[in-house]
């Protein structure tokens, strides 16, 4: 039986025996991939979502077991993403541990039951404007970005301009 000792995936124990480091890494990677897939499918099924972008270490392919998942969601209705909204229940990403404004982006940081942190940046389509590219947007994209849902090519164009 698996027990959690309170320190996230690192603390998983099997009848008092710590799993091998490789097992912890594989479990965390599987959880990250499941979260990324869930958010991508969710976004693709919403009429107001025009893009989902994976950013940071996961997008670069350099995520470590303690790395979080960073996603940017482009929507035509960012005001529809408030506390207590159905969208939070639909995504089921765990406890909301922080909500913070970063200019035009509202960061919703979640912690799953295992301790994986998931950051959703909710913003309008203006965030991906390419003429000109906002300095903050450029910094996020240059640090690592991979479009997950981009039916109109908006995020692909942004990445292309940011080089």
Secondary structure, DSSP 8 states (H G I E B T S, - for coil): -EEE-SSGGGGEEETTEE--HHHHHHHHHHHHHHHHHHHHHHHHT-TTEEEEEEETHHHHT---TT--EEEEEEES-GGG--TT-HHHHHH---EEEEEEEETTEEEEEEE-TTS-EEEEEEEEGGGG--TT--HHHHHHHHT-EEEEE-TTSHHHHHHHHH-
